[in-house]
């Protein structure tokens, strides 16, 4: 009998009963139920599309950085020629300082290119290889490596 009274006190004290259903104001922080959760196939397809898009973006960054690196190499070559062609110590020192600055920028650009290349390679690896049905059924078939 004491256990029932204790359980009743616990239920009443914890707010047992359905008070939320009787409250007139709607709960704004509750998630609205969706009509249908996405299937695993749809989620995998959207992941594959996202991975393909990210791989394309990473490849575009690598291409852009490669073009920028080519331009930087031309600037460094011009700066080296300027150091060689300098007539006096003042011109030579200014040209050497400009060369050092360009070489520093080129080193940073090469590091960014290496980072972008590794990111593009990571995206290619994450994208995975597509294996056709014939190769899955018979790995020794012609064209299945």
BALOBA-1460 file (C-alpha; in Angstrom, 3 decimals):
// residues 145
<rec num="1" residu="x" x="0.000" y="0.000" z="0.000"/>
<rec num="2" residu="x" x="2.842" y="2.382" z="0.813"/>
<rec num="3" residu="x" x="4.506" y="1.557" z="-2.480"/>
<rec num="4" residu="x" x="1.346" y="2.534" z="-4.388"/>
<rec num="5" residu="x" x="1.166" y="5.828" z="-2.536"/>
<rec num="6" residu="x" x="4.821" y="6.468" z="-3.193"/>
<rec num="7" residu="x" x="4.433" y="5.654" z="-6.916"/>
<rec num="8" residu="x" x="1.392" y="7.937" z="-7.085"/>
<rec num="9" residu="x" x="3.389" y="10.756" z="-5.469"/>
<rec num="10" residu="x" x="6.250" y="10.210" z="-7.906"/>
<rec num="11" residu="x" x="3.915" y="10.230" z="-10.900"/>
<rec num="12" residu="x" x="2.159" y="13.391" z="-9.748"/>
<rec num="13" residu="x" x="5.444" y="15.073" z="-8.768"/>
<rec num="14" residu="x" x="7.082" y="14.269" z="-12.089"/>
<rec num="15" residu="x" x="4.172" y="15.633" z="-14.015"/>
<rec num="16" residu="x" x="2.661" y="12.316" z="-14.917"/>
<rec num="17" residu="x" x="-0.476" y="12.777" z="-16.902"/>
<rec num="18" residu="x" x="-0.729" y="14.418" z="-20.290"/>
<rec num="19" residu="x" x="-0.443" y="18.120" z="-19.530"/>
<rec num="20" residu="x" x="1.217" y="18.945" z="-22.860"/>
<rec num="21" residu="x" x="-1.824" y="17.853" z="-24.816"/>
<rec num="22" residu="x" x="-4.047" y="20.096" z="-22.693"/>
<rec num="23" residu="x" x="-1.826" y="23.183" z="-23.006"/>
<rec num="24" residu="x" x="-3.293" y="25.761" z="-25.397"/>
<rec num="25" residu="x" x="0.048" y="27.055" z="-26.764"/>
<rec num="26" residu="x" x="1.906" y="24.985" z="-29.331"/>
<rec num="27" residu="x" x="5.431" y="23.860" z="-28.617"/>
<rec num="28" residu="x" x="7.698" y="25.789" z="-30.983"/>
<rec num="29" residu="x" x="10.878" y="23.831" z="-30.331"/>
<rec num="30" residu="x" x="9.456" y="20.483" z="-31.356"/>
<rec num="31" residu="x" x="10.464" y="19.160" z="-34.751"/>
<rec num="32" residu="x" x="7.717" y="18.908" z="-37.305"/>
<rec num="33" residu="x" x="7.287" y="15.333" z="-38.452"/>
<rec num="34" residu="x" x="8.461" y="14.824" z="-42.009"/>
<rec num="35" residu="x" x="6.239" y="13.117" z="-44.489"/>
<rec num="36" residu="x" x="8.815" y="10.448" z="-45.230"/>
<rec num="37" residu="x" x="12.445" y="9.980" z="-44.152"/>
<rec num="38" residu="x" x="14.952" y="9.772" z="-47.010"/>
<rec num="39" residu="x" x="15.877" y="6.253" z="-47.964"/>
<rec num="40" residu="x" x="19.428" y="4.971" z="-47.719"/>
<rec num="41" residu="x" x="19.645" y="4.926" z="-51.518"/>
<rec num="42" residu="x" x="18.681" y="8.608" z="-51.773"/>
<rec num="43" residu="x" x="21.112" y="9.558" z="-49.011"/>
<rec num="44" residu="x" x="23.910" y="7.616" z="-50.713"/>
<rec num="45" residu="x" x="23.083" y="9.291" z="-54.016"/>
<rec num="46" residu="x" x="23.207" y="12.755" z="-52.505"/>
<rec num="47" residu="x" x="26.503" y="11.861" z="-50.787"/>
<rec num="48" residu="x" x="27.882" y="10.690" z="-54.120"/>
<rec num="49" residu="x" x="26.732" y="13.889" z="-55.811"/>
<rec num="50" residu="x" x="28.308" y="15.986" z="-53.051"/>
<rec num="51" residu="x" x="31.566" y="14.011" z="-53.292"/>
<rec num="52" residu="x" x="31.628" y="14.446" z="-57.070"/>
<rec num="53" residu="x" x="30.998" y="18.192" z="-56.746"/>
<rec num="54" residu="x" x="33.726" y="18.563" z="-54.101"/>
<rec num="55" residu="x" x="36.146" y="16.560" z="-56.265"/>
<rec num="56" residu="x" x="35.413" y="18.825" z="-59.228"/>
<rec num="57" residu="x" x="35.938" y="21.933" z="-57.078"/>
<rec num="58" residu="x" x="39.226" y="20.573" z="-55.734"/>
<rec num="59" residu="x" x="40.393" y="19.779" z="-59.257"/>
<rec num="60" residu="x" x="39.455" y="23.311" z="-60.371"/>
<rec num="61" residu="x" x="41.497" y="24.762" z="-57.472"/>
<rec num="62" residu="x" x="44.487" y="22.658" z="-58.509"/>
<rec num="63" residu="x" x="44.172" y="23.882" z="-62.095"/>
<rec num="64" residu="x" x="43.872" y="27.531" z="-61.003"/>
<rec num="65" residu="x" x="46.879" y="27.230" z="-58.696"/>
<rec num="66" residu="x" x="48.896" y="25.583" z="-61.476"/>
<rec num="67" residu="x" x="48.188" y="28.521" z="-63.778"/>
<rec num="68" residu="x" x="49.105" y="30.931" z="-60.994"/>
<rec num="69" residu="x" x="52.337" y="29.001" z="-60.369"/>
<rec num="70" residu="x" x="53.290" y="29.247" z="-64.042"/>
<rec num="71" residu="x" x="52.784" y="33.020" z="-63.911"/>
<rec num="72" residu="x" x="54.836" y="33.218" z="-60.717"/>
<rec num="73" residu="x" x="57.686" y="31.260" z="-62.331"/>
<rec num="74" residu="x" x="57.763" y="33.808" z="-65.150"/>
<rec num="75" residu="x" x="57.931" y="36.658" z="-62.610"/>
<rec num="76" residu="x" x="60.811" y="34.947" z="-60.784"/>
<rec num="77" residu="x" x="62.649" y="34.454" z="-64.068"/>
<rec num="78" residu="x" x="62.269" y="38.162" z="-64.848"/>
<rec num="79" residu="x" x="63.487" y="39.033" z="-61.340"/>
<rec num="80" residu="x" x="66.566" y="36.812" z="-61.777"/>
<rec num="81" residu="x" x="67.318" y="38.570" z="-65.066"/>
<rec num="82" residu="x" x="66.939" y="41.940" z="-63.291"/>
<rec num="83" residu="x" x="69.477" y="40.897" z="-60.626"/>
<rec num="84" residu="x" x="71.924" y="39.829" z="-63.313"/>
<rec num="85" residu="x" x="71.400" y="43.002" z="-65.364"/>
<rec num="86" residu="x" x="71.725" y="45.412" z="-62.403"/>
<rec num="87" residu="x" x="74.545" y="47.913" z="-62.957"/>
<rec num="88" residu="x" x="75.250" y="49.153" z="-59.429"/>
<rec num="89" residu="x" x="74.978" y="47.871" z="-55.865"/>
<rec num="90" residu="x" x="71.743" y="49.749" z="-55.131"/>
<rec num="91" residu="x" x="69.942" y="48.314" z="-58.142"/>
<rec num="92" residu="x" x="71.354" y="44.867" z="-57.446"/>
<rec num="93" residu="x" x="70.185" y="44.969" z="-53.794"/>
<rec num="94" residu="x" x="66.680" y="46.127" z="-54.796"/>
<rec num="95" residu="x" x="66.421" y="43.431" z="-57.463"/>
<rec num="96" residu="x" x="67.691" y="40.774" z="-55.029"/>
<rec num="97" residu="x" x="65.118" y="41.864" z="-52.429"/>
<rec num="98" residu="x" x="62.352" y="41.649" z="-55.041"/>
<rec num="99" residu="x" x="63.626" y="38.198" z="-56.031"/>
<rec num="100" residu="x" x="63.552" y="36.992" z="-52.404"/>
<rec num="101" residu="x" x="59.971" y="38.245" z="-52.024"/>
<rec num="102" residu="x" x="58.874" y="36.473" z="-55.212"/>
<rec num="103" residu="x" x="60.635" y="33.267" z="-54.166"/>
<rec num="104" residu="x" x="58.849" y="33.367" z="-50.793"/>
<rec num="105" residu="x" x="55.487" y="33.877" z="-52.536"/>
<rec num="106" residu="x" x="56.306" y="31.049" z="-54.929"/>
<rec num="107" residu="x" x="57.108" y="28.702" z="-52.027"/>
<rec num="108" residu="x" x="53.764" y="29.562" z="-50.403"/>
<rec num="109" residu="x" x="51.996" y="29.003" z="-53.715"/>
<rec num="110" residu="x" x="53.685" y="25.624" z="-54.121"/>
<rec num="111" residu="x" x="52.528" y="24.648" z="-50.615"/>
<rec num="112" residu="x" x="48.942" y="25.680" z="-51.417"/>
<rec num="113" residu="x" x="49.159" y="23.692" z="-54.658"/>
<rec num="114" residu="x" x="50.425" y="20.623" z="-52.776"/>
<rec num="115" residu="x" x="47.583" y="20.956" z="-50.249"/>
<rec num="116" residu="x" x="44.997" y="21.344" z="-53.008"/>
<rec num="117" residu="x" x="46.457" y="18.356" z="-54.885"/>
<rec num="118" residu="x" x="46.271" y="16.148" z="-51.811"/>
<rec num="119" residu="x" x="42.692" y="17.277" z="-51.178"/>
<rec num="120" residu="x" x="41.745" y="16.494" z="-54.786"/>
<rec num="121" residu="x" x="43.370" y="13.069" z="-54.461"/>
<rec num="122" residu="x" x="41.465" y="12.455" z="-51.222"/>
<rec num="123" residu="x" x="38.182" y="13.318" z="-52.961"/>
<rec num="124" residu="x" x="39.024" y="10.965" z="-55.827"/>
<rec num="125" residu="x" x="39.697" y="8.189" z="-53.322"/>
<rec num="126" residu="x" x="36.467" y="8.893" z="-51.436"/>
<rec num="127" residu="x" x="34.476" y="8.870" z="-54.636"/>
<rec num="128" residu="x" x="35.428" y="5.235" z="-55.074"/>
<rec num="129" residu="x" x="35.560" y="3.073" z="-58.138"/>
<rec num="130" residu="x" x="32.449" y="1.952" z="-59.923"/>
<rec num="131" residu="x" x="32.403" y="-1.753" z="-60.636"/>
<rec num="132" residu="x" x="29.980" y="-2.922" z="-63.277"/>
<rec num="133" residu="x" x="27.615" y="-5.834" z="-62.723"/>
<rec num="134" residu="x" x="29.517" y="-8.204" z="-65.019"/>
<rec num="135" residu="x" x="32.734" y="-7.770" z="-63.039"/>
<rec num="136" residu="x" x="30.890" y="-8.267" z="-59.764"/>
<rec num="137" residu="x" x="29.402" y="-11.509" z="-61.066"/>
<rec num="138" residu="x" x="32.636" y="-12.738" z="-62.638"/>
<rec num="139" residu="x" x="35.851" y="-10.975" z="-61.577"/>
<rec num="140" residu="x" x="37.848" y="-12.979" z="-64.146"/>
<rec num="141" residu="x" x="35.789" y="-11.705" z="-67.074"/>
<rec num="142" residu="x" x="37.482" y="-9.820" z="-69.899"/>
<rec num="143" residu="x" x="38.052" y="-6.151" z="-68.998"/>
<rec num="144" residu="x" x="37.770" y="-6.690" z="-65.231"/>
<rec num="145" residu="x" x="41.068" y="-5.843" z="-63.609"/>
